[in-house]
């Protein structure tokens, strides 16, 4: 998760070159898209849905999505779902906004969970509580992990359903650990240890650690904020807390890893470069989304490990990734069909297989009780790390005027990493600019 929502703004070239290949694991029924589309309608009338989806991790996930959609149409011949690959999360948000403004929104879409307040401000989406009540209400929702639901609900209503969700984890090269005299079964557990390890692992043209910046500087800063104190925003999305002493300390630690300790590259590191460098042995450790886990598993030529992010006062990671939203300016029949599709795509067994195919966290607790997931986790225990880290996870940065707020914070973090501003100056500026951007929501 080139490789990524909460999640990434870049896509891997494999994504585009494999769009016509069926992913056998993702297509448990073995039914192709064309075969499903040709299935006879039960009533003679078909409801057509346009489904926008992004891909923000490496691997041929377009084929996986199309296979899952084909399975749905085979089971529901009265509904035709047209999956539309819309690029990165950012691209998908722009295309969705354009559709909403022109009164031609998608019927259902996967967008970053952080788009909640922006979509509400546009009056673009419907609450899903009526549909959820039909499935058992709180009993249905209780199967989804609470950390993922934080970005899905506001003011007592549920507006989206978690789908391709993640946390940030630490990947590390066990072979490079051995070469540096480090125990390959003991990844760094604290900030102090990570700094010590990164210094030992750096040298001979290789880095000890890489943390991506482009597109997700705000997300990476959240890791340090949560590990050292509290989250960056209030639950109502109206206020942010950027310039706290704890956040300044966290950003200073990040800056010092490069500028002072020479353990990681300075300046701005691209999101997609980091996993490439890791797979090529150019960096011993990396912060990245668990959505890249399957990609790393398939492509690493060395033994690697996955662990919680190192702690300061506590462990912590923001969640990330995308949720399903259903749109307002479509007729009721389409909304009902869209809900049926959302429910299908997040069903327990399918959530388990999706996690296996991608590395994303299965969004339902029950998915980890399935035989397929138990067998996979027994073979590959790293698949449980991101799930277990949810105990210490919190909502990804999400506010009103979210695009503006994210840019303000990301620009300030980059200014600190490029030594244009000190961490204290950068976060003071971010706080001032964000307060102004949110002023109209606090009257």
C-alpha positions in Angstrom: 0.0 0.0 0.0 5.0 1.7 -6.9 3.1 0.3 -3.6 0.0 1.6 -0.5 -6.0 4.4 2.9 -5.4 4.4 5.6 -3.6 3.5 2.0 -1.6 5.5 -0.6 -1.7 8.0 -3.4 0.3 5.9 -5.8 -0.4 2.6 -7.5 1.9 -0.1 -8.6 2.4 -0.8 -12.3 1.3 -4.4 -11.7 -2.1 -3.1 -10.9 -2.7 -1.8 -14.4 -0.9 -4.6 -16.2 -2.9 -7.3 -14.5 -6.4 -6.0 -14.9 -7.5 -8.8 -17.1 -6.2 -11.6 -14.9 -8.5 -13.4 -12.5 -7.1 -13.8 -9.0 -8.0 -17.3 -8.1 -8.0 -16.6 -4.4 -10.2 -13.6 -4.7 -12.7 -15.5 -6.9 -13.7 -18.4 -4.8 -16.5 -19.4 -7.1 -14.3 -19.4 -10.2 -16.8 -17.3 -12.1 -15.5 -14.6 -14.4 -17.0 -11.1 -14.8 -18.4 -11.8 -18.3 -19.9 -15.1 -17.2 -21.7 -13.5 -14.3 -22.9 -10.6 -16.3 -24.5 -13.0 -18.7 -26.5 -14.7 -15.9 -30.3 -14.5 -16.5 -32.2 -11.9 -14.5 -34.7 -13.4 -12.0 -37.4 -10.9 -12.6 -36.4 -9.6 -16.1 -35.5 -6.2 -14.8 -31.9 -5.4 -13.7 -30.8 -2.7 -11.4 -27.5 -1.3 -12.6 -24.9 0.1 -10.1 -21.7 2.1 -10.8 -19.1 1.2 -8.3 -16.0 3.4 -7.9 -13.0 1.8 -6.3 -9.3 2.9 -5.8 -6.2 0.7 -5.5 -3.5 2.0 -3.2 -1.3 -1.1 -2.7 0.8 -3.2 -4.9 -0.4 -6.3 -6.8 -3.1 -7.1 -9.3 -6.1 -6.1 -7.1 -8.2 -5.0 -10.0 -8.6 -8.6 -10.9 -9.5 -9.5 -7.3 -12.2 -6.7 -7.2 -13.7 -7.7 -10.5 -13.8 -11.4 -9.4 -15.6 -10.5 -6.2 -18.0 -8.3 -8.1 -18.7 -11.2 -10.5 -19.4 -13.5 -7.6 -22.0 -11.0 -6.4 -23.7 -10.8 -9.7 -23.9 -14.6 -10.0 -25.7 -14.6 -6.7 -27.8 -11.6 -7.5 -28.7 -11.8 -11.3 -31.2 -8.9 -10.9 -28.3 -6.5 -10.1 -25.5 -5.5 -12.5 -22.5 -3.9 -10.9 -20.1 -2.0 -13.1 -16.8 -1.7 -11.2 -14.8 1.4 -12.2 -11.2 1.6 -11.2 -10.6 5.3 -10.3 -6.9 5.4 -9.5 -5.6 6.5 -6.1 -7.7 7.5 -3.1 -7.1 11.1 -4.0 -8.1 10.5 -7.7 -11.3 8.7 -6.5 -12.2 11.5 -4.2 -11.9 14.1 -7.0 -13.9 12.0 -9.5 -16.6 11.4 -6.9 -16.8 15.0 -6.0 -17.2 15.9 -9.7 -20.0 13.4 -10.0 -21.8 14.7 -7.0 -21.6 18.3 -8.2 -22.9 17.3 -11.6 -25.7 15.3 -10.0 -24.2 12.1 -11.4 -22.6 10.4 -8.4 -21.5 6.8 -8.3 -24.1 4.6 -6.7 -21.6 3.1 -4.3 -17.9 3.8 -3.8 -14.9 3.0 -1.7 -13.3 6.2 -0.5 -11.0 6.9 2.4 -12.7 6.6 5.7 -11.5 10.2 6.4 -13.8 11.6 3.7 -16.8 11.3 6.1 -17.1 15.0 7.1 -16.3 16.2 3.6 -19.0 14.0 2.1 -21.5 15.2 4.7 -20.7 18.8 4.0 -21.5 18.1 0.4 -24.8 16.4 1.4 -23.6 13.5 -0.8 -24.2 10.3 1.2 -27.0 8.6 3.1 -26.9 7.2 6.7 -27.0 3.5 6.7 -28.8 2.9 9.9 -32.1 1.9 8.3 -30.3 -0.9 6.4 -28.2 -1.8 9.5 -31.3 -2.2 11.5 -32.5 -4.8 9.1 -29.4 -6.8 9.7 -29.7 -6.7 13.5 -28.5 -3.2 14.4 -25.9 -3.1 17.0 -25.4 -6.9 16.8 -24.4 -6.5 13.2 -22.1 -3.6 13.8 -20.5 -5.2 16.9 -18.7 -7.6 14.6 -16.7 -4.7 13.0 -13.6 -3.6 15.0 -14.3 -0.5 17.0 -11.2 1.3 15.8 -12.5 1.1 12.2 -15.9 2.3 13.2 -14.5 5.6 14.7 -14.1 7.0 11.1 -17.5 5.6 10.1 -19.8 7.2 12.5 -20.7 10.7 13.8 -23.6 12.2 15.8 -25.0 8.8 16.5 -25.3 7.7 12.9 -23.3 5.3 10.7 -22.4 6.6 7.3 -20.0 4.0 5.9 -18.9 0.4 6.3 -15.3 -0.6 6.7 -13.8 -2.5 3.8 -10.1 -2.2 2.9 -8.7 -1.1 6.2 -5.3 -1.0 7.7 -2.9 0.2 10.4 0.7 1.2 9.9 3.2 -1.5 10.9 6.9 -1.9 11.1 8.5 -4.2 8.5 12.0 -5.3 9.1 14.6 -7.4 7.2 15.7 -10.3 9.4 18.8 -11.0 7.3 20.0 -7.4 7.7 19.3 -7.7 11.5 21.6 -10.8 11.7 24.3 -9.0 9.7 24.3 -6.1 12.1 24.4 -8.3 15.2 20.8 -7.8 16.1 18.3 -10.5 17.2 16.1 -11.1 14.1 13.3 -12.1 16.4 13.3 -9.0 18.5 12.2 -5.9 16.5 12.6 -2.5 18.2 9.8 -2.0 20.9 10.5 1.6 21.8 11.6 4.9 20.2 14.9 4.6 21.8 15.4 1.1 20.5 14.3 2.0 17.0 16.9 4.9 16.9 19.6 2.5 18.2 18.8 -0.2 15.7 18.4 2.2 12.8 21.9 3.6 13.4 23.4 0.1 13.6 21.7 -1.0 10.4 22.7 2.1 8.4 25.8 2.3 6.3 27.4 0.9 3.1 24.8 2.7 1.0 21.9 1.3 3.0 19.5 2.9 5.4 18.4 1.7 8.8 14.8 3.0 8.4 12.6 4.7 5.9 9.3 6.5 6.7 7.3 7.7 3.6 6.3 11.3 3.4 4.6 12.1 0.1 0.8 11.9 0.3 0.9 10.6 3.9 3.1 12.9 6.0 0.1 13.7 8.3 -0.6 9.9 8.7 3.0 9.1 9.7 3.0 12.1 12.2 -0.1 10.6 13.7 1.9 7.5 14.7 4.2 9.6 16.8 1.4 11.7 18.2 -0.6 8.6 19.4 2.5 6.9 20.8 3.4 10.0 22.8 0.1 11.4 23.8 -3.3 11.9 22.1 -4.8 12.0 18.6 -4.7 15.1 16.4 -8.4 16.0 16.2 -11.7 16.0 18.1 -14.2 13.3 17.3 -16.6 15.9 15.8 -14.0 16.9 13.2 -14.2 20.6 14.2 -10.9 21.1 16.0 -7.3 19.9 15.8 -4.4 19.7 18.3 -1.2 20.0 16.2 1.2 22.1 18.3 1.3 20.2 21.6 4.6 19.6 23.3 4.1 15.8 22.7 3.7 16.3 19.0 6.7 18.6 18.7 8.7 16.0 20.5 7.5 13.3 18.1 8.3 15.3 15.0 11.7 16.3 16.4 12.4 12.6 16.9 11.5 11.9 13.3 13.6 14.7 12.0 16.6 13.7 14.1 16.6 10.2 12.7 17.9 11.7 9.4 19.4 15.0 10.3 21.2 14.0 13.5 21.6 10.3 13.4 22.0 9.7 9.6 19.9 6.5 10.0 17.4 7.4 7.3 17.2 9.5 4.2 16.7 13.2 4.7 14.0 15.3 3.1 10.9 13.9 1.5 10.7 10.2 0.7 8.1 9.0 -1.8 5.4 6.7 -0.6 6.0 4.2 -3.4 9.8 4.3 -3.1 9.8 3.0 0.5 8.5 -0.5 -0.2 10.6 -0.7 -3.3 13.7 0.1 -1.3 12.7 -2.4 1.3 12.2 -5.2 -1.2 15.5 -4.3 -2.9 17.4 -4.4 0.4 18.1 -0.7 0.4 16.5 -0.2 3.8 16.4 -2.6 6.8 13.1 -1.3 8.3 10.2 0.6 7.0 6.9 2.2 8.3 4.1 1.2 5.9 0.6 0.1 5.6 -0.4 -3.5 6.4 -2.2 -3.3 3.0 1.2 -4.1 1.5 1.7 -7.2 3.5 0.7 -9.7 0.8 2.8 -7.8 -1.8 5.9 -7.9 0.5 5.2 -11.6 1.3 5.1 -12.5 -2.4 8.1 -10.4 -3.5 10.6 -10.4 -0.7 13.7 -12.5 -1.5 14.7 -12.5 2.2 13.2 -13.4 5.6 11.3 -10.5 7.0 9.3 -9.7 10.1 6.3 -7.5 11.0 5.7 -5.9 14.3 3.8 -3.2 16.2 5.2 0.3 15.7 7.6 1.1 18.5 6.1 2.8 21.6 7.0 5.9 23.5 4.4 6.4 26.3 2.3 3.6 24.7 1.8 1.8 21.4 -0.2 3.5 18.8 -1.1 3.7 15.1 -3.8 5.5 13.2 -6.1 3.3 11.2 -6.3 3.9 7.5 -7.9 2.7 4.3 -11.3 2.9 2.6 -14.9 2.4 3.5 -18.1 1.8 1.4 -20.4 4.8 1.0 -23.8 4.9 -0.6 -24.9 8.1 -2.4 -27.9 10.3 -1.9 -28.8 11.4 -5.4 -29.8 7.9 -6.6 -33.2 6.2 -6.4 -34.2 4.0 -3.5 -34.0 0.8 -5.5 -30.4 1.5 -6.3 -29.6 2.3 -2.7 -31.1 -1.0 -1.6 -29.1 -2.8 -4.3 -26.0 -1.0 -3.2 -26.5 -2.0 0.4 -26.9 -5.6 -0.7 -23.5 -5.3 -2.5 -21.8 -3.7 0.5 -23.1 -6.4 2.8 -21.9 -9.1 0.3 -18.4 -7.6 0.0 -17.9 -7.4 3.7 -19.4 -10.8 4.6 -17.3 -12.8 7.1 -15.8 -15.4 4.8 -15.2 -12.8 2.1 -13.5 -10.4 4.5 -11.2 -13.2 5.5 -10.3 -14.0 1.9 -9.8 -10.3 1.1 -7.4 -10.0 3.9 -5.4 -13.0 2.7 -5.4 -11.8 -0.8 -4.3 -8.2 0.0 -2.8 -7.9 3.5 -5.5 -5.5 4.6 -7.0 -6.2 8.0 -10.2 -8.3 7.9 -12.7 -5.8 9.2 -14.8 -8.3 11.0 -13.8 -10.1 14.2 -15.7 -13.2 12.9 -13.3 -13.4 9.9 -10.5 -14.4 12.2 -12.6 -17.4 13.4 -13.0 -18.8 9.9 -11.1 -22.0 9.0 -9.4 -20.3 6.1 -8.0 -17.4 8.2 -7.0 -19.8 11.1 -5.0 -21.9 8.6 -3.4 -18.8 7.0 -2.4 -17.3 10.3 -0.9 -20.5 11.4 1.2 -20.6 8.3 1.9 -16.8 8.3 1.6 -15.3 11.8 2.5 -11.8 10.6 -1.1 -11.7 9.2 -2.3 -11.1 12.7 0.0 -8.2 13.7 -2.1 -5.3 12.3 -5.2 -6.9 13.7 -3.7 -7.2 17.2 -2.4 -3.6 17.0 -6.0 -2.4 16.6 -6.2 -2.5 20.4 -3.9 0.5 20.4 -5.3 2.2 17.2 -7.3 5.3 16.8 -9.1 7.1 13.9 -7.1 8.5 11.0 -7.1 12.3 10.8 -10.5 13.4 9.7 -12.1 16.8 10.0 -14.4 19.2 8.2 -12.5 20.8 5.3 -10.4 17.7 5.5 -8.4 18.1 2.3 -7.3 21.6 3.4 -6.4 20.4 6.9 -4.4 17.4 5.7 -2.5 19.6 3.3 -1.7 22.2 6.0 -0.3 19.5 8.3 1.5 17.6 5.6 3.2 20.8 4.2 4.3 21.7 7.7 5.7 18.2 8.4 7.6 18.4 5.1 9.0 21.8 6.0 10.4 20.3 9.2 11.9 17.3 7.4 13.6 19.5 4.8 14.9 21.8 7.6 12.9 24.9 6.4 11.3 25.1 9.8 12.0 23.6 13.2 9.4 21.1 14.4 8.0 23.6 16.8 7.7 26.3 14.2 6.2 23.9 11.7 3.5 22.7 14.1 2.7 26.2 15.3 2.1 27.3 11.7 0.0 24.2 11.1 -2.1 24.9 14.1 -2.7 28.6 13.1 -3.6 27.8 9.5 -5.9 24.9 10.5 -7.7 27.0 13.1 -8.5 29.5 10.4 -9.6 26.7 8.0 -12.0 25.3 10.6 -13.3 28.7 11.9 -16.6 28.5 10.0 -17.4 25.2 11.6 -17.0 26.5 15.1 -19.4 29.5 15.1 
